[in-house]
Amino acid sequence: MKVILRADIAGVGRRGDIVTVADGHARNYLLPKGFAIPASDGAVNQANAMRKARDLREAADREAAGTIATALGAKTFTVKAKAGNEGRLFGSVTAGDVASALSDQAGVQIDRKKIVMQPFRTTGAHSAVVRLHADVECEIKVSVVAG
């Protein structure tokens, strides 16, 4: 069955895409939940308009993410954590801690789920990857200090 997606569905497609899915999947899940509409001639024209708007919005988002990435990549962010004499932390520095450091030190609000890292368990210099957009990632430097 051909449907037009009204929302991004993992493994199926993105909003505005015209996709062919199994009849049962469309009838029992996509259509009742409002995630898709049946593909008719008028709806196809509407889908094209949604796709054009999405492409323009994504281009603007990608450009904004690129400028943020260059600003973040140039700085080193400092996170204070309790540590012992040998530099081992009493706990760890998580993505949430790094996100709050980005907010405080750079003024950029980034969701902790967009920061890819293993928890830091020692003081010193570390790095993490921030996924600002599907096409834009930047590596940031994080300095963990005892405090």
N, C-alpha and C positions, 0 to 999 in steps of 0.2 A: 504494500500500500504506500502511495506517495503522500508525504505529509510535509508541512512547512513548520520548522521548529520555532517556537516562541521564546525559548530559553536555551542556554548552553547545556547540553546533555553529554556527559562523559561517555565516550565510546560510540556515540551516534552522530553528533555534529554540533554546530554552533548556531546561535540565534539567526534566523533569516535563511538558513540553508534549506534547500529542498532535498529531502532524502527518501530513500525507499527502505521501509522497515517491515518486519513481519506483521501480518494482519493482527495477530493477537497482542503483540506489543503495543501497537497503535491503539487498538480498541480498548484494551484493559488498563493501560498505564498512561500513555502520552496524551490521548484525547481527554479522558476524564479529569486528569490533573491540570489540564490547561497548558501543558508543555508544547502542544502541537495543534495545528489545525489541518483539516484535509486540503490537499492541493487542488484548488480549482483555478480557472483562468484568472479571475479577479484577485484571488489570493496570491497567485504567482507574481502579479504586478506589485502587490503589497510587499511580498518577500524581497523583491528586487530593491524596493525603496528602503526596507529595513537593512539590507546588506550594504547599500551605499552609505547609509548613515553610520553603520558600524565601522566600515572601512575608514571613513573620515575621522571618527572618534578615536579609532586605534592608531591612526597616523599621528594625531595630536598627542595621545598618551605616550606613544613610543618616543616622540621628540622630547617631551617633558621628562620622561624617565632617563633619557640620554644625558640631559643637562644635570639632573640630580646625581647620576652615576659619576660624572666627571668631578662634581663637587665632593662627593663622599670618598672617592678613591684617593684624593689628594691629602686627606686628613688622617690623623691617628686618633682614635677615640680611647679615652681612659675610663676604666671601670675599677672601682675600689671594692675589695672583698677582704674578709678576715682570713689571715693566713698564719701559719706557724713559722718557726724560725728557719726552716729549710725551704720555704717557698711553696709549700703545699697548702692548698686552700682548705678551710673548714667547710666543705660543701663544694659548690661549683658555680661558675658563671654560665648562665644559660642564655638562650636567644632572647628571652624576655628582658634580661639585664642589659644585653647589647642594644635592644630596641629602645629601652629607656635612655641609655647613654646617647644614642643617635638623636633622640628627641631633645635631650637637655643640651647637648654640645653642638648640634648642627641645626636644630629647629625643624627637623624632618620627621614626620610621623610615619613610621613603617611598622606594619604588622609583624609580630614575632614569627609568624608562620612563613614569612617570606625570607627569613634569615636562615641559611643553611650552614650548620656547624655542629661539631661535637662539643659537648660541654667542656669548658676550660677548667682544669683542676690544679693548675700551677700559676704562679705569678710569671710575668714576662710578656713578650710579644707573641701575639697569635693573629690568625687571619680567619675571616668568615666571608661567605659569599651572600650578597643580597640580590634577590630576584625582584627587580623593580617592575618588569614587564615580561611577557612571554619571550621576547627577543632581546631583552636588555638585562644583563647581570653585571655586577661589579664586585670586586674584591676589596674588602675594607680591612684596615689594620686596627687591632684592638690590643691595648696595653693594659694588662691586669696588674694592679699595684696593691700592696698590703695596706689596709686602712682600717 
